Amino acid sequence: MREQQPVPSATRVFRCERVTYRTMEADEITEVSRHTALDPAEAIRLIRLDVRALAAELPPMERHRALSWVDGGGCVGAVGALHRGEPCGLSLSHRGAWIEWTVRPGFNSSAGLEDLLLD
């Protein structure tokens, strides 16, 4: 009989990305930043901090929309979606540019992909 090898453990993570496009048409990427959070609340907290930092510079309608998401149900719904394993995001216009924040649930493993595939 073949001996069972221990299965490498995988950690649930949340991959966060902020993409800034040159124009509202999202035609050319000017900046990308990525990080990994260990839980949904941390991932959304980082987006909230980022959006708050931009809020004073946003046009009134976008500022209202951004702060409604940050302080209202938008961020709560986003945390819920991540707990269900669903991605979430937010998009805003800022000084003629388009900014998108996305968070995708995933797994991080210290083992390589070949180690996770079992016979």
Buried (B, 14 or more C-beta within 10 A) or exposed (E): EEEEEEEEEEEEBBBBBBBBBBEEEBEEEEEEEEEEBEBBBBBBBBBBEBBEEBBEEBEEEBBEBBBEBBEEEBBEEBBEBBEEEEBBBBEBBBEEBBBBBBBBBBEEEEEEEEEEEEE
